[in-house]
Amino acid sequence: MVRATLRDLGIDPTKAAISTTRFQDAIPFMLDYGFNEVGSTGAAAVARDWQAKGGRVLFESKPVPIKHLIASPRMSASDIEKVRALFLGMETSKENRKLLDKIGFQGFIAGNEQTLAEITKWLGV
């Protein structure tokens, strides 16, 4: 997402000096200690904590669904539909609502094939 956003801004990620880190929560450390001047994270908690200590968020990328629930090709169509229905209906149950809150999710939505194809093209995949 970062590389696609940079490309949209007219920056060629293949020619820019970009450093990476495996862990999103390391971004503040990289900025605090001068390893980088800007950073990118997909973790809302990292951005929120950064702002709470006086850091700034320069902009946000376009929204991209990043949590996909995938199924084995060996699963039957009926089992896939059962699992799909379970996840899509989680927020309707008080008990399941607690589980969602625990992991910081509001719920799940059905994917849109056309939107996913457009995002895939934008990402350059």
MARKE-551479 format. One record per residue: x, y, z of N, C-alpha, C, O, CB in turn. Coordinates in steps of 0.05 Angstrom, whole numbers, padded with zeros to 5 digits, always signed. Last residue first. Glycine has a CB too. Layout:
% MARKE-551479
XYZXYZXYZXYZXYZ;...
This chain:
% MARKE-551479
-00003-00116-00164+00001-00145-00159-00006-00160-00184-00004-00185-00185-00017-00155-00136;-00010-00062-00158+00010-00072-00177+00016-00101-00174+00038-00111-00181+00036-00056-00174;-00048-00038-00130-00025-00047-00115-00003-00057-00133+00020-00059-00125-00032-00069-00096;-00086-00032-00170-00073-00008-00158-00048-00016-00144-00028-00002-00146-00093+00006-00139;-00102-00086-00177-00089-00071-00199-00074-00047-00188-00051-00042-00197-00110-00062-00220;-00124-00095-00127-00102-00111-00136-00087-00097-00158-00062-00097-00159-00112-00139-00145;-00167-00058-00130-00146-00055-00110-00121-00070-00117-00098-00060-00115-00155-00063-00081;-00197-00082-00170-00187-00055-00174-00164-00050-00154-00143-00038-00162-00209-00035-00169;-00210-00132-00146-00194-00131-00171-00182-00104-00176-00159-00102-00184-00212-00139-00195;-00241-00114-00103-00215-00128-00098-00198-00128-00123-00173-00126-00121-00221-00156-00088;-00284-00092-00132-00267-00075-00115-00240-00088-00109-00220-00075-00111-00282-00069-00088;-00304-00140-00154-00295-00118-00172-00276-00099-00156-00256-00091-00166-00319-00102-00183;-00317-00171-00109-00297-00180-00128-00286-00158-00145-00262-00157-00150-00309-00202-00146;-00324-00154-00045-00334-00147-00071-00313-00153-00091-00291-00140-00091-00343-00116-00072;-00338-00193+00015-00320-00180-00005-00334-00174-00031-00354-00187-00038-00296-00199-00010;-00379-00176+00069-00374-00193+00046-00356-00178+00026-00359-00154+00022-00401-00201+00032;-00349-00159+00132-00366-00153+00109-00359-00172+00086-00337-00182+00085-00364-00123+00100;-00349-00163+00203-00338-00172+00177-00359-00164+00156-00383-00163+00161-00333-00202+00177;-00335-00119+00258-00349-00141+00245-00336-00147+00219-00314-00138+00213-00379-00133+00241;-00300-00089+00286-00329-00082+00288-00346-00104+00277-00369-00108+00285-00334-00056+00274;-00245-00112+00325-00260-00112+00300-00289-00103+00305-00300-00110+00326-00259-00140+00287;-00213-00121+00370-00214-00094+00358-00228-00093+00331-00223-00075+00315-00186-00084+00355;-00215-00167+00398-00194-00165+00376-00195-00139+00361-00180-00135+00342-00198-00188+00357;-00256-00155+00433-00230-00164+00443-00208-00162+00423-00185-00155+00430-00232-00193+00453;-00299-00145+00399-00287-00123+00415-00259-00130+00425-00241-00113+00425-00305-00116+00438;-00309-00198+00383-00300-00178+00364-00287-00154+00378-00266-00145+00369-00324-00168+00347;-00326-00220+00432-00302-00231+00418-00291-00211+00398-00267-00206+00397-00309-00257+00404;-00372-00190+00440-00350-00188+00459-00324-00198+00447-00303-00187+00451-00357-00205+00485;-00403-00208+00398-00395-00180+00399-00372-00176+00418-00354-00160+00412-00420-00162+00407;-00415-00259+00414-00395-00256+00392-00386-00227+00391-00363-00222+00383-00408-00264+00365;-00453-00246+00454-00429-00262+00460-00407-00258+00439-00384-00254+00446-00437-00291+00463;-00492-00219+00424-00478-00205+00446-00452-00220+00453-00432-00207+00458-00497-00204+00471;-00495-00221+00353-00496-00236+00379-00480-00221+00400-00458-00212+00395-00486-00265+00375;-00484-00192+00309-00511-00193+00317-00515-00207+00344-00536-00205+00356-00528-00207+00296;-00432-00196+00291-00439-00172+00308-00468-00173+00318-00476-00155+00333-00434-00147+00292;-00430-00243+00260-00419-00243+00287-00429-00219+00303-00434-00223+00327-00389-00241+00285;-00446-00254+00208-00467-00248+00228-00456-00245+00256-00472-00243+00274-00486-00270+00227;-00401-00265+00179-00416-00242+00171-00438-00234+00191-00446-00211+00192-00429-00247+00144;-00385-00313+00204-00369-00289+00207-00385-00264+00200-00382-00243+00213-00344-00291+00189;-00428-00348+00190-00420-00344+00218-00405-00318+00221-00411-00302+00239-00402-00368+00227;-00426-00346+00134-00450-00336+00148-00443-00331+00178-00452-00311+00189-00473-00356+00146;-00376-00372+00126-00381-00345+00116-00404-00332+00132-00402-00309+00141-00387-00345+00086;-00387-00423+00146-00367-00406+00159-00371-00377+00151-00368-00359+00168-00338-00416+00150;-00428-00438+00109-00433-00438+00138-00413-00420+00153-00421-00403+00169-00431-00467+00150;-00401-00435+00060-00424-00417+00065-00430-00416+00095-00438-00394+00104-00448-00427+00049;-00364-00476+00067-00354-00449+00063-00377-00429+00069-00372-00409+00082-00345-00445+00034;-00398-00520+00071-00382-00512+00094-00372-00484+00091-00371-00469+00111-00359-00532+00098;-00418-00520+00018-00436-00516+00040-00421-00508+00065-00431-00491+00080-00453-00541+00045;-00372-00531-00012-00386-00505-00016-00405-00499+00007-00407-00476+00016-00401-00505-00043;-00319-00560+00027-00343-00562+00011-00356-00535+00009-00352-00518+00026-00363-00583+00022;-00249-00550+00023-00274-00547+00037-00298-00548+00018-00296-00539-00005-00275-00519+00052;-00204-00551-00009-00216-00577-00002-00242-00574+00014-00257-00594+00017-00196-00593+00015;-00185-00501-00012-00200-00510-00035-00213-00538-00030-00231-00546-00045-00182-00512-00060;-00194-00466+00049-00180-00487+00034-00197-00495+00010-00222-00496+00012-00174-00512+00052;-00207-00397+00051-00214-00424+00057-00198-00443+00039-00190-00436+00017-00245-00429+00053;-00196-00334+00085-00193-00352+00062-00199-00380+00071-00197-00388+00094-00165-00350+00050;-00210-00271+00100-00215-00298+00111-00215-00316+00087-00232-00314+00069-00242-00300+00127;-00168-00215+00103-00185-00233+00086-00187-00260+00100-00167-00271+00110-00173-00236+00058;-00155-00155+00118-00160-00180+00134-00179-00197+00117-00204-00194+00119-00172-00173+00162;-00153-00110+00088-00128-00125+00092-00132-00151+00108-00113-00166+00111-00108-00108+00106;-00181-00067+00042-00187-00089+00060-00162-00106+00063-00151-00116+00044-00211-00106+00050;-00162+00000+00045-00157-00026+00031-00164-00048+00051-00154-00049+00073-00127-00028+00021;-00172+00069+00035-00178+00045+00050-00174+00020+00033-00183+00019+00010-00206+00046+00062;-00115+00107+00016-00142+00099+00011-00147+00073+00026-00129+00057+00030-00148+00096-00019;-00074+00130+00071-00078+00120+00044-00108+00114+00040-00124+00115+00059-00061+00094+00040;-00070+00192+00105-00078+00164+00105-00082+00155+00076-00091+00170+00059-00104+00160+00122;-00018+00237+00127-00041+00230+00111-00047+00200+00114-00030+00185+00125-00038+00238+00081;+00012+00250+00173+00012+00268+00150-00012+00262+00131-00024+00281+00122+00038+00264+00134;+00006+00254+00240-00001+00236+00218-00004+00255+00194-00021+00272+00193-00027+00219+00223;+00055+00271+00289+00034+00278+00270+00030+00256+00249+00049+00242+00242+00042+00304+00256;+00063+00265+00361+00071+00260+00333+00048+00267+00315+00025+00270+00323+00078+00231+00329;+00047+00269+00414+00054+00293+00400+00062+00290+00371+00067+00309+00357+00075+00307+00414;+00029+00223+00436+00054+00233+00447+00064+00257+00430+00088+00265+00432+00075+00212+00448;-00016+00212+00406-00019+00219+00434+00006+00230+00447+00004+00245+00466-00028+00194+00449;+00005+00197+00357-00008+00223+00359-00011+00231+00388-00008+00255+00395-00035+00223+00346;+00024+00146+00371+00043+00166+00361+00031+00194+00364+00045+00213+00372+00049+00160+00331;-00023+00121+00385-00003+00125+00405+00017+00147+00397+00025+00163+00413+00011+00099+00412;-00047+00120+00333-00061+00133+00355-00041+00140+00377-00041+00162+00388-00083+00116+00366;-00010+00089+00304-00016+00117+00296-00028+00132+00319-00021+00155+00324-00034+00118+00271;-00015+00041+00332+00011+00054+00330+00007+00083+00323+00020+00100+00335+00028+00040+00308;-00070+00029+00324-00059+00033+00352-00032+00048+00351-00027+00065+00368-00057+00007+00367;-00073+00019+00269-00086+00043+00281-00076+00049+00309-00073+00073+00316-00117+00039+00282;-00025-00002+00228-00036-00007+00254-00047+00018+00266-00032+00037+00273-00014-00019+00273;+00002+00007+00183-00026+00000+00179-00040-00006+00206-00063-00013+00206-00028-00025+00161;+00049+00059+00175+00039+00036+00190+00010+00031+00182-00005+00050+00176+00041+00041+00220;+00109+00091+00159+00082+00083+00150+00074+00059+00167+00090+00041+00172+00081+00077+00120;+00149+00150+00170+00143+00122+00171+00115+00116+00163+00099+00135+00160+00149+00111+00200;+00204+00195+00162+00176+00189+00161+00173+00159+00162+00191+00144+00157+00163+00200+00134;+00258+00192+00174+00244+00217+00179+00214+00215+00177+00199+00230+00190+00253+00238+00159;+00295+00141+00210+00278+00150+00188+00266+00177+00195+00264+00184+00218+00256+00130+00181;+00328+00140+00252+00334+00121+00231+00318+00128+00205+00327+00123+00183+00326+00092+00239;+00320+00173+00297+00332+00184+00273+00339+00164+00251+00353+00171+00232+00355+00198+00280;+00292+00155+00340+00321+00153+00341+00334+00160+00315+00358+00153+00310+00329+00125+00349;+00238+00162+00327+00249+00174+00351+00279+00175+00351+00291+00194+00361+00239+00159+00376;+00232+00129+00282+00230+00158+00280+00243+00172+00303+00257+00191+00300+00201+00166+00277;+00240+00078+00303+00256+00086+00280+00255+00116+00276+00275+00129+00269+00246+00072+00254;+00200+00078+00342+00228+00076+00350+00246+00086+00327+00265+00101+00332+00235+00046+00357;+00153+00079+00309+00160+00101+00327+00189+00101+00336+00201+00122+00337+00141+00101+00351;+00161+00026+00283+00162+00052+00268+00167+00075+00286+00185+00091+00280+00135+00056+00253;+00152-00019+00311+00180-00009+00311+00181+00018+00297+00202+00032+00299+00199-00029+00298;+00102-00037+00301+00106-00022+00326+00134-00012+00329+00140+00002+00349+00098-00040+00350;+00108-00066+00255+00097-00039+00253+00101-00023+00279+00104+00001+00278+00067-00041+00247;+00165-00102+00237+00145-00098+00258+00135-00069+00257+00150-00050+00259+00156-00105+00285;+00204-00103+00198+00185-00124+00198+00161-00118+00216+00139-00127+00211+00198-00150+00207;+00220-00045+00161+00222-00061+00185+00200-00081+00185+00179-00077+00174+00221-00042+00210;+00258-00012+00109+00234-00026+00119+00241-00039+00146+00264-00044+00153+00225-00047+00099;+00273+00047+00073+00281+00026+00091+00256+00013+00102+00235+00026+00104+00299+00037+00114;+00286+00075+00011+00265+00065+00029+00276+00044+00047+00288+00024+00037+00240+00055+00013;+00302+00122-00031+00316+00107-00009+00295+00099+00012+00287+00116+00028+00339+00124+00004;+00273+00113-00096+00275+00127-00070+00289+00109-00050+00289+00085-00052+00247+00134-00060;+00267+00082-00140+00289+00101-00140+00293+00115-00113+00313+00128-00109+00286+00121-00162;+00222+00053-00131+00246+00038-00139+00270+00056-00139+00293+00045-00138+00242+00025-00166;+00182+00090-00121+00192+00075-00099+00217+00059-00105+00233+00052-00088+00171+00056-00088;+00177+00152-00146+00184+00125-00156+00196+00109-00133+00220+00114-00126+00203+00126-00181;+00124+00193-00133+00150+00184-00123+00155+00156-00133+00138+00138-00129+00152+00186-00091;+00073+00210-00143+00094+00217-00162+00122+00209-00153+00142+00218-00165+00093+00246-00168;+00033+00192-00112+00044+00219-00105+00066+00227-00124+00077+00249-00121+00054+00219-00076;+00026+00141-00130+00005+00160-00135+00014+00189-00130+00005+00208-00143-00019+00154-00117;+00073+00119-00107+00071+00121-00137+00049+00141-00144+00053+00157-00163+00064+00093-00148;+00058+00120-00054+00081+00136-00063+00080+00140-00093+00084+00162-00103+00108+00123-00055;+00017+00082-00057+00011+00110-00049+00033+00129-00058+00028+00150-00069+00006+00112-00019;+00046+00037-00070+00025+00046-00089+00018+00075-00082+00014+00091-00101+00000+00028-00087;+00079+00032-00024+00091+00036-00051+00070+00047-00071+00077+00064-00087+00103+00010-00061;+00039+00024+00015+00057+00047+00016+00069+00053-00011+00069+00076-00020+00080+00043+00037;+00017-00024+00000+00000+00000+00000+00017+00025+00000+00011+00045-00013-00019+00000+00024;
